[in-house]
Amino acid sequence: MEYRRMGKSGLQLSVLSFGSWVTFAKQIDDKASEQLMSIAYDNGINFFDNAEIYSRGESEKMMGRILKNKSWERSSYVVSSKVFFGWRGEANKPNQTGLGRKHIVEACHEALQRFQLEYLDLFFCHRPDKNVPITEVVRTMNTLIQQGKILYWGTSEWSGAEIVEAHMVAKELGLEPPAVEQPQYNLFERYKMEVDYCTIFKNIGMGATIWSPLASGLLTGKYNDGIPDGSRLALEGFDWLKDRTLSEERLLRVKQLSNLANELETSLATLSVAWCIRNPNVTTAILGATRPEQLSENLKALEVLPKLTNEVAERIDAIMMTKPLMPQY
């Protein structure tokens, strides 16, 4: 396993990590989750990603039970949660969502209870909150760090301008700024990582824990001939994800990329994950899996990475046609 420092922070994350979005408490039970987390940990993965909204808190409870059962040294792994959407669904009341101080603090306490942990390594603002001053968010996160309840805080799907504002506020007040951003990044979603955050990586030194490296499974090829039963896009309540993910044009590109993967003697999924971690600004790519063979295949990305020469990367760009244009200054 390769480990990368999270931006300019002192925290080192495995370049491949494991997340629970959609799968935990929706597609798999405790037994399957423990098996997958054990495979991940035994292969050097040290970062496990979660959020309050995942399965409405049940995902954190499940991961907490597994961590307690495994008795791994607390210093050997990194756990995250995220705050914004709440965990009660339509039953959320005022102050039970968003980034107001009340919800951030209470969400942190609730996550710790569900995980059965004394502190979170990473605590993300799951989305920006247009109704809350960034100063309030920065102050609240700084307080949680001072109290020892979180070690680092980050953002997820914030704009570059919002991240810069948070850093300006933190510098002005002498507080802890966000150390990491969690954006979607894959061969279909490239703008934020490759354009919007360029100056942030260069000038500020943020880490990036990217999600959906396989574009919700599209880059595995399993949707080339329809939506299989039991797959992520077949789940009830995920029509929004299906509509955003599937299109004839995208499926055609995936099929063409499959040919290149065969030429490189690897799977389409492994090639797609390796492409993500080829970007030096990616601290870690969060993997999701429901079966051991899926996770084992994705872990081979480290073996494929050396095959992704500049020439191969250019061929991938020509197939996908998703490389964003850099702004002209």
Secondary structure as UniProt FT lines:
FT   STRAND          3..5
FT   TURN            7..8
FT   STRAND          12..14
FT   STRAND          16..19
FT   TURN            21..23
FT   TURN            25..27
FT   HELIX           30..42
FT   TURN            43..44
FT   STRAND          47..49
FT   TURN            52..53
FT   HELIX           54..57
FT   HELIX           58..70
FT   HELIX           74..76
FT   STRAND          78..83
FT   HELIX           89..91
FT   TURN            94..95
FT   HELIX           101..115
FT   STRAND          120..125
FT   TURN            130..131
FT   HELIX           134..146
FT   TURN            147..148
FT   STRAND          150..155
FT   HELIX           160..173
FT   STRAND          180..181
FT   HELIX           192..196
FT   HELIX           198..199
FT   HELIX           200..204
FT   STRAND          207..211
FT   TURN            213..217
FT   HELIX           218..220
FT   TURN            221..225
FT   TURN            229..230
FT   HELIX           232..234
FT   TURN            236..237
FT   HELIX           239..245
FT   HELIX           248..263
FT   TURN            264..265
FT   HELIX           268..278
FT   TURN            280..281
FT   STRAND          284..287
FT   HELIX           292..299
FT   HELIX           301..304
FT   HELIX           305..307
FT   HELIX           310..320
//
